[in-house]
Amino acid sequence: MIPLEDGHVRVYTCGPTVYARAHVGNFRTFLFEDVLRRWLERRFARVTHVMNLTDVEDKIIRNAVASGHDLDSETAPWIAAFFEDLDTLNIRRAHHYPRATEYIDEMVALIERLDAADVTYRSEDSVYFHISSFPQYGRLSGVRADGLVAGGGGRVDADEYDKDDARDFALWKAAGDEEIGWDTRIGRGRPGWHIECSAMSMALLGESFDIHCGGVDNIFPHHENEIAQSVAATRRPFVQIWCHGAHLNIEGEKMAKSLGNFATVRELVDGGARPSALRYQLIAAAHYRKPLNYDDTLHAATESVDRFADFSARVRAHTPRAGADGEPGAVDTRVSMARDAFAAAMDDDLNLPEAMGAIFTMIRSLNRELDGGALGGATHAQILTLIEEVDDVLGVLPLVERERAGAELTPDEQALLDAREAARAARQWAESDRLRASLAEAGIAVDDTAAGQRWHRF
C-alpha cells in the first residue's frame, strides 16, 4: 500500500453504537483493527486512527425517552464500558474518538454540499439521498441499486419515513419540537446513520484517506452509502482500501444481539476466560476475513498464549554464555527466518495465524537449543528482540503479566506444587500424578518443562 500522504497512513474504523455493552463478536472486529493499527505502525512513520462513537440513533433515543435521560446520560455508561473492554483486551486507543453529537455542524455542511450536487430531495422535512443519482452504487458490496427492495438492507429504512424510492436512505431525519433533535440550517432533526461516518472521517482525515474498516455487516448498506454520499459531495475517491472482519459464530450461528446468542467481554472474563487467551483467539485462531467459531477455539488459544509466554519467560531468565559469539550460526539463521516469515505473513493481508505458525516452529526448535546449553549473547539478544517485535503486534504478554500477577498461589497451593516437585525429583510418578490432579481440582494446570514445572490458572 502506498499512502496518499507520504509516510502517513490514515485509518477510519466504525466504532460501537453505544446503546448497550458491545458483545465479543463486535470485539473480534475491533481486535483485527487493533492488529492492523499495530502492524501499520511498524511499517510506516505515522499512523492516524479514528474510531467513531455513534451516540445518536433510533435505539438510543428510544432508550433515553423511556428512561427520562438526555443523550449524554443515556450513552455515558456504555461509552465507559466500551473503554473498559478495550483495556481488558489490551486494544490500543485510537487517536480520535469523535461522537456523532459533536459533529452535527459538519454533517449539516456535508448535506448542504449534497443538496448543491442535486443528489438529495426532501420529504416531510427529512432529507434523502437519491440512489439513482449515483451510477457507481453497489461496486463495493456487489448489490445492484436496481435490485434493492424495501427493507432489504437490514438498516435501510423501509416504512418509518416517506421516501420517493424505497431504496433511498435518510441523510437527515426530521424531528418535532418535543423530540430529541437539533435546530439547524436544514431544519430541526437528527442525522441519519450513514452521514455521521462520512462527516467525521472527512473532518479528521480529509476527503480522501487510506483505509476504512468495519465488520462484514457494514459493507451493505452502511459502507456502500458512505461511498455514495462522500463521492457525490466531493467528486473525489473516498477510500483507498476497505477491510471487513468476518463474523464470530457461536453454536453455528453468528453472534448477534438480534439473535440473543451473544456474550460480552466482561461476562466471558467473569466466567473464567483469560483476557490474553480471548485476545489471541479472536485475532489468531482464524484469519480476520474468515468466520470463527467461539465454542471450539478458546482452549487452543489458551495453550498458544502459554507456550508463547513461557518461552518469553524462559529466554528472559536465560543467562547467555560469556565471550564472543563468533560467526552467526544455525540458531541465528532460524531466528532470522522466523522474523522474515512473520513479516511476510503479516504483509499478506494480516495473516496472523500463519505468522504465529512461523513463530511456534521457531519456539519448538529453540527450546531444544535451550535444553542443550547456553546461547551466545548476541543470539540471546536477537531472540529477545524478536519476541518484543512479535508481541508488539500480538499484544498478549502484558495481559499474561497482569493475569499472573493477580493469580498468586495460596500457601496450600504452593505446598502442593512443592510436594509435586519433590515427588518428581524422587521419581515417584504416581504421587506426582495424584498431586497434579489435586492442583487441577483447584483450577491450576501444571506443565513439566526442561526448566522445571510451570503452572497457570484455568
KATA-V196824 format. One line per field, one symbol per residue. ss: DSSP state (2 for helix, 1 for strand, 0 for the rest). phi: phi as a letter, one per 20 degrees, with the letter a starting at -180 (. if undefined). A space follows every 50 residues. Layout:
BEGIN
ss=???
phi=???
END
This chain:
BEGIN
ss=00001001111110001000001222222222222222222220011111 10110002222222222000222222222222222222000000010012 22022222222222220001111001111022200000000000222000 00000000000000000011111100000001110011111022222222 22222000111111122222222222222222220000111111100111 00110022200001222222000022222222220000000110000222 22222222222222222000100000000222222222222222222000 02222222222222222222220001222222222222222222002222 22222000002222222222222220002222222222222001111110 01111110
phi=.dffdgmcedcccfeeeedaffeffgfffffffffggffgfedcfbcddd cecedbagffffffffemeeffffegfffffffffgfgdleffffccfdg fecfffffffffffgfemdcbdblmedceegfecffgoffenefffdfcg mfdmdffdcfcedfcfffcfebdfcffeefacecfeoerbfffffgffff fffdcofcbecccrffffgceffffgfgfffffdlcgecfcdcceffedc lndffbffemddcegfffffeofegfffffgfdcfbffedgcefgdcfff fffffffffffgffffefdfffnfemfgdffgfffffffffffffffell efgfffgffffffgfffffffeqfeffffgfffgffgfffffefmdffff fffffecfffgffffffffffffffemefffffffffffffendecdecf eofccbec
END
